[in-house]
């Protein structure tokens, strides 16, 4: 079989409703996009680009082969994993400990491969779709968007008797689903491919109320296609897993929930569920008859199959089984499950990197000003903390401290801290006083000179831990570096001088 594979990116919530009882106006969407909805959208694209056959689509040879005969299958679009992998319905044979049902990481047992009597309170995991490879599986949970709407017989008027409140639970926008269209002949897919290239489709209900717009992406093919990862060769036991709902009939046309009659073998174990399958025909404007179907994820285990039965399974893998196969129903996998132990892990979509914002000159300048203000606020905080912890012991006379402060202020005004170093080097008798004073475990003279020359004052006391930026515009640290180092020196010297004056005043009061 050949396939066109593609992604469906949901630009709006999508509401393809399940046939469930309840309020007739409320709707709950499937957890996937049915193949019938995709086929209907492709037919709509075909009619927009071609003249409709006079005898109808179903009677025309080409359109019947492309859309109705079953030689072309429109598979359900399931959640995409890592952008390229199409997740599949999780097997109903998986079991986890009761406490791990909602766990993001859990060890599971596949009871179709081997029963585990040691598993405590086994229960089915909360896992609707998964990408299974070997003994690990990524769980995928489609996101939903629930909205309450209010309809009224009188436009713009909401009152009792004429208004109705209802709820839509749709697939949320922003998700990607993986789809595929299968065909035996590449030529059929070549006729469909132009209908999908760069297309925006409308799927499901309430299309005029901000629902249903999806965009085709990552279109590839026609190419050989395998729906599930291959595992090691067949053993004595054969597992058959439904990859979509299957409408089966018994010998007398009654709904059937087993593969045994069709395969001619008795399953030694089965894990199954039933679902009601419906649909909607837009040409008629009517819902389709509902049918009881074997649910996707159902698993049947067989032993001792003969060559004829295995050949029948191979044919089912290629073309499907049961009714409405052109709409993606009846897909199966054989031998997909091989490991009795599986590690289940929640799959999370990687976050997209933030997009660069193109700013105008005025906006760029404004962002720079705001970033500088944020940087100043951080530097002010660091300056306050540093001054509170730095104290000079055995300090020089106040006259020497004041002269150094004056040199610092002149250097700040000139934007050149090298003038402070020059002042310190030009000291003669007072130099010894600064070498005898201590601050932060260093001699004051060394702390000032080497702190300026080697940026130690900036790096140790003031430098921010990370760049400060806003809208991609970084604050200019270089313009503030000289200012804040000078302010640090001035504040430390001012505090020391003030402390010395206070001590002298207290001593004078004592003498009086």
C-alpha positions in Angstrom: 0.0 0.0 0.0 1.1 3.6 -0.7 0.2 6.6 1.3 0.0 10.3 1.4 0.9 11.4 5.0 0.3 14.8 6.4 -0.3 16.8 9.5 -3.5 18.6 10.5 -2.7 21.8 12.5 -5.9 23.0 14.3 -6.1 26.8 13.8 -9.6 26.7 15.5 -11.3 24.2 17.8 -12.7 21.3 15.8 -16.1 19.8 16.7 -16.7 16.4 15.0 -19.3 15.1 17.4 -19.7 11.7 18.9 -23.2 10.1 18.8 -23.9 10.3 22.5 -27.2 10.8 24.4 -28.0 14.1 26.1 -28.9 17.6 25.2 -29.5 17.6 21.5 -27.8 21.0 21.1 -24.7 20.1 23.1 -21.9 18.2 21.4 -18.7 16.4 22.5 -16.0 15.9 19.9 -14.1 12.7 19.3 -10.5 12.6 20.6 -9.4 12.4 17.0 -10.4 13.6 13.6 -12.4 10.8 11.8 -11.4 9.8 8.3 -14.9 10.5 7.1 -14.5 14.2 8.0 -11.2 14.3 6.1 -12.7 12.5 3.1 -15.6 15.0 3.1 -13.2 18.0 3.1 -11.2 16.5 0.2 -14.4 16.0 -1.8 -15.2 19.7 -1.1 -11.8 20.7 -2.4 -12.3 18.5 -5.5 -15.7 20.0 -6.3 -14.2 23.5 -5.9 -11.5 22.8 -8.6 -13.4 20.4 -11.0 -16.8 20.4 -12.6 -19.1 18.0 -10.8 -20.0 14.8 -12.9 -23.5 15.1 -14.3 -24.4 11.6 -13.1 -23.1 12.3 -9.5 -19.9 11.6 -7.7 -20.8 8.1 -6.7 -21.7 7.1 -10.3 -18.6 8.6 -12.0 -15.8 6.1 -12.4 -12.9 8.4 -11.3 -14.6 10.0 -8.3 -16.1 6.7 -7.2 -12.7 5.1 -7.1 -11.1 8.1 -5.3 -13.8 8.6 -2.6 -16.3 5.7 -2.3 -15.2 2.3 -3.6 -12.8 1.6 -0.8 -9.7 1.3 -2.9 -8.6 4.6 -1.3 -8.8 4.8 2.5 -8.9 8.0 4.5 -7.5 7.0 7.9 -8.4 8.7 11.1 -6.1 11.6 12.1 -4.7 10.7 15.5 -2.5 13.0 17.7 1.0 13.6 16.3 4.0 12.7 18.5 7.3 14.6 17.9 5.8 16.1 14.8 6.1 13.1 12.5 4.8 10.1 14.4 1.0 9.3 14.3 0.0 8.0 17.7 -2.4 5.0 17.7 -5.3 3.9 20.1 -3.8 2.4 23.2 -4.4 -1.4 23.6 -7.1 -2.2 26.0 -5.0 -5.1 27.4 -2.6 -2.7 29.2 -2.9 -2.7 33.0 -1.2 -0.6 35.7 -1.4 -0.5 39.5 -4.5 1.3 40.7 -2.4 4.1 42.2 -0.6 4.6 38.9 -3.7 5.1 36.7 -3.1 8.9 36.4 0.7 8.9 36.9 2.9 10.7 34.3 5.3 7.8 34.4 4.1 4.2 35.1 5.1 0.6 34.7 2.4 -1.3 32.8 1.8 -4.9 32.0 0.4 -6.1 28.7 -2.0 -8.9 29.8 -2.4 -9.9 26.1 1.3 -11.0 26.2 1.6 -12.3 29.8 -0.6 -12.1 32.9 1.0 -10.6 36.0 -0.5 -12.0 39.3 1.8 -9.7 41.4 0.3 -6.5 40.0 -1.6 -4.9 42.8 -5.2 -3.9 41.9 -4.6 -3.9 38.2 -6.6 -1.3 36.2 -6.5 0.2 32.8 -4.3 3.3 32.6 -5.8 6.7 31.6 -4.3 6.4 28.1 -6.4 7.0 25.0 -3.6 7.2 22.5 0.1 6.1 22.5 3.1 5.7 20.4 4.5 2.2 21.2 8.0 1.1 20.3 9.4 -2.0 21.9 8.9 -1.8 25.7 8.2 2.0 25.9 5.2 4.0 25.0 4.5 7.8 24.9 1.0 8.6 26.2 -0.9 11.3 24.3 -4.0 13.1 25.7 -5.6 15.4 23.2 -6.5 18.8 24.7 -10.1 19.9 24.7 -11.8 23.2 24.6 -15.1 23.5 26.5 -17.4 26.5 25.7 -20.9 27.4 26.7 -23.1 29.1 24.1 -26.5 30.8 24.3 -28.9 30.5 21.4 -32.1 32.5 21.0 -35.0 32.6 18.7 -34.8 36.4 18.8 -31.5 37.8 17.6 -29.7 39.7 20.4 -32.5 38.9 23.0 -32.0 36.4 25.7 -35.0 35.5 27.8 -36.7 32.5 29.3 -38.7 30.5 26.8 -36.9 31.7 23.7 -33.2 31.1 24.7 -31.2 27.9 25.1 -27.9 27.3 26.8 -25.7 24.5 25.4 -22.1 23.4 25.6 -19.5 22.4 23.0 -16.5 20.3 24.0 -14.2 20.4 21.0 -10.6 19.5 20.2 -8.6 22.6 21.3 -6.8 24.8 18.8 -3.0 24.7 18.5 -2.7 20.9 18.3 -1.3 18.8 15.5 -2.8 15.5 14.3 -1.3 13.0 11.9 -3.3 11.7 9.0 -2.8 9.4 6.1 -4.6 8.4 2.9 -3.9 4.9 1.6 -4.3 3.5 -1.9 -3.2 0.5 -3.9 -2.3 2.6 -6.9 0.1 5.6 -6.7 -1.9 7.2 -9.5 -4.9 7.6 -7.2 -2.8 9.4 -4.6 -1.3 11.6 -7.3 -4.8 12.8 -8.2 -5.5 13.6 -4.5 -2.2 15.2 -3.6 -2.8 18.6 -5.4 -6.0 18.9 -3.4 -4.0 18.9 -0.1 -1.0 21.0 -1.0 -1.1 24.2 1.1 -4.8 23.6 1.8 -6.9 25.0 4.6 -9.8 22.7 5.4 -13.0 23.2 7.3 -14.0 20.2 9.4 -16.9 19.3 11.7 -19.8 21.4 12.8 -20.4 25.1 13.7 -18.0 26.3 11.0 -19.5 29.7 11.0 -19.0 30.1 14.7 -15.1 30.0 14.9 -14.9 26.2 14.7 -13.3 23.8 12.2 -10.4 25.5 10.5 -7.4 23.3 10.1 -4.2 23.7 8.0 -2.5 20.9 6.0 1.2 20.7 6.9 4.1 18.2 6.3 2.5 16.7 3.2 4.6 13.8 2.0 4.3 10.9 -0.6 3.1 8.9 -2.3 5.3 6.5 -0.5 5.2 3.0 1.0 3.4 3.1 4.3 3.3 1.0 7.5 0.8 2.1 10.1 2.6 0.8 13.2 6.2 -0.1 14.1 7.3 -3.6 13.2 8.2 -5.9 16.1 10.1 -9.2 16.1 8.7 -12.2 14.2 5.5 -14.1 15.0 5.6 -16.7 17.8 3.1 -19.2 18.9 0.7 -16.4 20.1 -0.6 -13.8 17.7 -2.1 -10.5 18.9 -4.5 -8.6 16.8 -5.2 -5.0 17.8 -7.8 -2.7 16.4 -6.3 0.6 15.3 -9.8 2.1 14.7 -13.4 1.2 15.3 -14.6 -1.7 13.2 -18.2 -2.4 12.1 -18.5 -6.2 11.8 -21.5 -8.4 10.9 -22.3 -11.9 11.9 -23.6 -14.7 9.6 -27.1 -13.2 9.7 -26.2 -9.5 9.5 -26.3 -8.8 13.2 -23.6 -6.6 14.8 -20.6 -8.6 15.9 -18.0 -7.8 18.5 -15.5 -10.6 17.7 -13.1 -11.6 15.0 -13.4 -15.3 15.6 -16.1 -16.0 13.0 -14.3 -14.0 10.2 -10.9 -15.5 11.0 -12.1 -19.0 11.6 -10.2 -19.3 14.9 -11.1 -19.1 18.6 -9.4 -16.3 20.6 -7.7 -17.6 23.8 -8.0 -14.1 25.3 -9.7 -10.9 24.3 -9.8 -7.3 25.7 -12.5 -5.4 24.0 -15.1 -2.7 24.2 -18.0 -1.5 22.1 -18.8 1.9 20.7 -21.6 3.4 18.7 -20.5 4.8 15.4 -22.4 7.4 13.5 -21.7 10.2 11.1 -23.3 13.0 9.1 -24.0 13.3 5.3 -23.7 16.9 4.3 -25.2 16.2 0.9 -28.4 14.9 2.5 -28.1 17.2 5.5 -28.9 14.2 7.7 -27.1 12.0 10.2 -26.0 8.5 9.2 -27.6 5.4 10.7 -25.8 4.5 13.9 -24.0 1.2 14.2 -22.5 -0.8 17.1 -18.8 -1.2 16.5 -15.9 -3.0 18.1 -13.9 -0.2 19.7 -10.4 0.9 18.7 -7.8 -0.6 21.0 -9.6 -4.0 21.4 -7.1 -6.9 21.5 -7.6 -10.5 20.5 -5.0 -13.2 21.2 -4.8 -16.4 19.0 -2.7 -19.5 19.2 -1.7 -22.0 16.5 -3.0 -20.1 13.4 -2.4 -21.9 10.1 -0.9 -20.3 6.9 -4.4 -19.5 5.5 -5.4 -17.6 8.6 -2.1 -15.7 8.7 -2.6 -14.7 5.1 -6.0 -13.5 5.9 -4.6 -11.3 8.7 -2.0 -9.9 6.4 -4.8 -8.9 4.0 -6.7 -7.2 6.8 -3.6 -5.2 7.8 -3.4 -3.9 4.2 -7.1 -3.2 3.4 -8.9 -3.3 6.7 -11.9 -5.2 7.9 -15.7 -4.7 8.1 -17.8 -1.8 6.8 -16.9 1.8 5.9 -13.2 1.0 5.3 -12.9 4.0 3.0 -13.5 6.2 6.0 -10.7 4.7 8.0 -12.7 2.1 10.0 -11.6 -1.5 10.4 -7.8 -0.9 10.6 -5.9 -3.6 12.5 -2.3 -4.4 13.6 -0.9 -7.9 13.9 2.0 -8.5 16.3 2.3 -4.8 17.3 2.6 -5.7 21.0 5.6 -7.8 21.9 6.7 -6.9 25.4 4.9 -8.0 28.5 6.3 -4.9 30.4 5.9 -1.4 29.1 7.0 1.9 30.5 4.3 4.5 30.0 5.4 8.2 29.9 3.3 11.3 29.3 4.3 13.0 26.0 4.4 16.8 26.2 4.8 19.0 23.2 8.1 20.9 23.2 7.7 24.6 23.7 8.4 26.7 20.7 11.2 29.2 21.1 9.9 32.7 21.4 9.8 34.6 18.1 12.0 37.6 17.6 10.0 40.8 17.6 10.9 43.4 15.0 10.8 46.8 16.8 10.6 50.2 15.3 13.4 52.6 16.2 11.2 54.4 18.7 10.1 51.1 20.3 13.7 49.9 20.4 14.8 53.1 22.2 11.9 52.8 24.6 12.7 49.1 25.4 16.3 50.1 26.0 15.2 52.8 28.5 13.0 50.4 30.3 15.7 47.7 30.4 18.1 50.3 31.9 15.6 51.2 34.5 15.3 47.5 35.5 19.0 47.2 35.6 19.3 50.4 37.8 16.7 48.9 40.2 18.8 45.7 40.6 22.1 47.7 41.0 20.5 50.0 43.6 19.5 46.9 45.6 23.0 45.3 45.3 24.6 48.7 46.2 22.6 49.0 49.4 23.4 45.4 50.5 27.1 45.9 49.8 27.4 49.2 51.8 25.6 47.6 54.7 28.2 44.8 55.0 31.5 46.8 54.2 33.2 48.5 57.2 36.6 50.1 57.4 38.6 49.3 60.5 41.7 51.3 61.7 40.5 53.9 59.2 42.6 56.9 58.1 41.8 60.4 59.3 38.6 62.0 58.1 40.6 64.6 56.1 42.2 61.8 54.0 38.8 60.1 53.6 37.2 63.3 52.4 40.0 63.9 49.9 39.5 60.4 48.5 35.8 61.0 48.3 36.4 64.2 46.3 38.7 62.2 43.9 36.0 59.6 43.5 33.3 62.2 42.7 35.6 63.9 40.1 36.3 60.6 38.5 32.6 59.7 38.3 31.8 63.1 36.7 34.6 62.5 34.1 33.6 58.8 33.6 37.2 57.7 34.4 37.9 55.7 37.6 41.6 55.6 36.7 41.8 59.1 38.3 41.1 57.4 41.6 44.0 55.0 41.1 46.2 58.0 40.2 45.1 59.8 43.4 46.0 56.8 45.5 49.4 56.4 43.8 50.2 60.0 44.3 49.7 59.8 48.1 52.9 60.2 50.2 52.7 60.2 53.9 48.9 59.4 53.9 49.5 56.3 51.8 50.7 54.4 55.0 47.4 55.3 56.7 45.4 53.6 53.8 47.7 50.5 53.9 47.1 50.2 57.7 43.3 50.3 57.3 41.3 47.1 56.6 38.0 46.4 54.8 36.5 43.1 53.8 39.7 41.2 54.8 41.9 43.4 52.6 44.0 46.4 53.1 42.0 49.5 52.1 44.7 50.7 49.7 44.7 47.4 47.8 40.9 47.1 48.0 40.5 50.5 46.2 43.3 50.2 43.6 43.0 46.6 42.6 39.2 46.7 42.9 39.2 49.3 40.2 41.9 48.0 38.0 40.7 44.3 38.1 37.0 45.0 38.2 36.9 43.2 41.6 34.6 45.8 43.1 32.1 45.4 40.3 32.3 41.6 40.0 32.1 40.9 43.7 29.5 43.4 44.9 27.5 44.8 41.9 27.5 42.6 38.8 24.0 41.2 38.0 23.7 37.4 37.8 22.2 37.5 34.3 21.7 40.0 31.5 18.7 42.3 32.0 16.7 42.5 28.7 13.2 43.6 27.5 11.7 42.6 24.2 15.1 41.4 23.0 16.9 44.7 23.9 19.6 44.3 26.6 20.5 47.0 29.1 23.8 48.8 28.5 25.9 47.7 31.6 29.0 49.5 30.4 27.4 53.0 30.9 26.4 52.2 34.5 29.5 50.3 35.6 31.6 53.4 36.3 28.8 55.2 38.0 27.9 52.4 40.5 31.5 51.5 41.4 32.0 55.2 42.2 28.8 55.3 44.2 30.0 52.2 46.1 33.3 53.8 47.0 31.7 57.1 48.0 29.1 55.4 50.2 31.6 53.3 52.0 33.9 56.3 52.6 31.0 58.5 53.6 29.8 55.9 56.1 33.3 55.6 57.6 33.8 59.4 57.9 30.4 59.8 59.5 31.2 57.0 62.0 34.4 58.7 62.9 32.7 62.1 63.5 30.1 60.4 65.7 32.8 58.7 67.7 34.6 62.1 68.2 31.4 63.8 69.3 30.7 61.1 71.8 34.2 61.4 73.2 33.8 65.2 73.5 30.5 64.7 75.4 32.2 62.3 77.8 35.0 64.8 78.5 32.5 67.6 79.2 
